[in-house]
């Protein structure tokens, strides 16, 4: 649906008397609830656990952040 059509529908809806506007919103909400939304994909981070071991070679995290900030100046 184009934004022009959506704007037209919105204007028509807003022109309704308040009880009818509320009923329209209730119908739309009911219709949305009936639709089956896909399950959000869950990411499994467990295979990545420990992959960064040894990257820091004993470097302090705060020293690393400070050095990054110095490079930006």
C-alpha distance (Angstrom), angle and dihedral (degrees) to the residues before:
residue distance angle dihedral
X1 . . .
X2 3.76 . .
X3 3.77 122.3 .
X4 3.81 88.8 -117.3
X5 3.81 91.1 58.9
X6 3.80 91.1 44.3
X7 3.80 91.0 50.9
X8 3.81 89.8 49.5
X9 3.81 92.0 51.2
X10 3.80 90.9 46.7
X11 3.80 91.6 52.2
X12 3.81 90.8 49.4
X13 3.79 91.4 49.2
X14 3.79 92.8 49.0
X15 3.81 90.0 51.3
X16 3.81 91.5 60.2
X17 3.80 120.0 103.3
X18 3.81 109.9 -94.6
X19 3.84 97.0 -103.8
X20 3.82 91.6 51.6
X21 3.81 91.0 44.6
X22 3.81 89.7 53.4
X23 3.81 90.7 47.4
X24 3.81 90.3 51.5
X25 3.78 90.8 51.2
X26 3.81 90.7 48.3
X27 3.80 90.8 51.3
X28 3.79 91.7 49.5
X29 3.79 91.8 48.8
X30 3.81 90.7 48.2
X31 3.79 90.5 50.9
X32 3.80 91.4 49.3
X33 3.80 91.1 50.8
X34 3.81 90.6 52.3
X35 3.77 93.0 54.5
X36 3.75 114.8 89.3
X37 3.79 110.7 -123.6
X38 3.79 117.4 -154.3
X39 3.78 116.0 -104.8
X40 3.78 110.5 -103.1
X41 3.76 109.9 -106.9
X42 3.77 112.1 -107.0
X43 3.75 116.4 -144.4
X44 3.78 120.0 -140.3
X45 3.79 108.7 -142.2
X46 3.82 96.1 173.7
X47 3.83 95.1 95.4
X48 3.81 88.3 59.0
X49 3.79 94.3 54.0
X50 3.79 110.7 121.6
X51 3.81 96.2 7.2
X52 3.81 92.1 121.3
X53 3.76 94.0 52.3
X54 3.77 109.4 132.9
X55 3.80 95.1 15.9
X56 3.79 92.7 108.7
X57 3.82 95.6 43.9
X58 3.80 91.8 -154.3
X59 3.81 94.4 -47.4
X60 3.78 115.2 151.0
X61 3.81 112.5 -114.1
X62 3.81 93.5 -137.0
X63 3.82 91.6 51.3
X64 3.80 88.8 51.8
X65 3.81 92.3 50.9
X66 3.80 91.7 46.8
X67 3.81 90.9 51.4
X68 3.82 90.8 50.4
X69 3.78 90.3 51.7
X70 3.80 91.5 49.7
X71 3.81 90.0 53.7
X72 3.82 90.0 56.4
X73 3.80 93.8 57.4
